[in-house]
């Protein structure tokens, strides 16, 4: 019987990206060895440094190159001192998400044992699901009369029935598999077209999932609830902009961006999904060797679960929790990247 092999595209990127990818890859390889499957990684140098050399964030055939892989593991992209974020984001991350229809951005928010969060609540387990390909980040719009007193900037949100229905349905499915509670994030009191549309589709789908308790919250009320009563939430589903903001708030509640994992999922599985920490390239600490690799390792565990290797994913998360329980990696900047990685490898 031949051993299962998963082909992974590795894009370390900028700043701390290469450090956290190296750490996560070591952990993933050990978990794969123990579980009896193979991970075959191919590294791509696409980054702001690549942009400075070539004039693009990735080659013209980059998307087609990635299409042949089972999944993508990305470190961090951005070096704003040299390349504007608008260039790096629109040259790499967004094209990958859109080309591979990775419309579900998933971010888990819970406190790892030993990690001190800023909230009184210590027990919460929230899965945020953010629409990832349209909405407020569709890129439709433009500027006219630039540089004059009459300049106008127009940014149009695009909400399609297909896009809204599929992300909400994904949310309902996740809630059904978890604790049966779905919070749908809206602002239909102020946005009388896009968010009224969102609410209507939420109600329409709710009839198909009678076992899921669904509640609609305005975005401002949801932001307050995530701080004041996070333990009341299970699955939260939101548009691109609302989900972006709420998931950074969620990262803060779980102790900071060093623990913030994410998955960009193509639920149809007809193209690779992409897994990445959400902390960015952190140029200020890139030379210090103190980046926390846990967010990337957690993202890697999500990747293995997506690839059907749940036992290995669970083993990685158990090892991460064993490390944080002993106090390793729980305080930003206290432990070296290498020390945190070594503790997790030892626990594995």
Secondary structure, 3 states (H helix, E strand, C coil): CCCCEEEEEEEEECCCHHHHHHHHHHHHHHHHHHHCCEEEEEECCCCHHHHHHHCCCCCCCHHHHHHCCCEEEEEECCECCCECHHHHHHHHHHHHHHHCCCCEEEEEEECCCCCCCCCCCCCCEEEEEEECCCEEEEEEEEEECCCCCCCEEEEEEECCHHHHHHHHHHHHHHHHHCCCEEEEEECCCCCCCHHHHHHHHHHHHHCCCCCCEEEEEEHHHHHHHHHHCHHHCCEEEECHHHHHHHHHHHHHHCCCHHHCEEEEECCCCCCCEEEEECCCCCCCCCCCCCCCCHHHHHHHHHHHHHCCCHHHHHHHHHHHHHHHHCCCCCCCCCCCHHHHHHHHHHHC
